Amino acid sequence: MTLLTHALNIGAGAQVYLAFGHLDAARLFFGLPMVTFSAAVPITLSGFGLRELVAMQVFGQAGY
């Protein structure tokens, strides 16, 4: 069940990020689970949650 959930999450994330252009598959398959995992940590900084900060760090380096 967990594997299915992660696969669906990666598939949905791939559709969103591919809408912006080319995305490295390794960054997607390793970065998106990091973003999903960070959503479980209940920390916010100035209104931004930890998930958003991790997503900006991981995918911001790719030019998104």
Secondary structure as GFF3:
##gff-version 3
##sequence-region A 1 64
A	DSSP	alpha_helix	2	18	.	.	.	ID=ss1
A	DSSP	alpha_helix	25	38	.	.	.	ID=ss2
A	DSSP	beta_strand	44	45	.	.	.	ID=ss3
A	DSSP	beta_strand	48	49	.	.	.	ID=ss4
A	DSSP	alpha_helix	50	60	.	.	.	ID=ss5
###
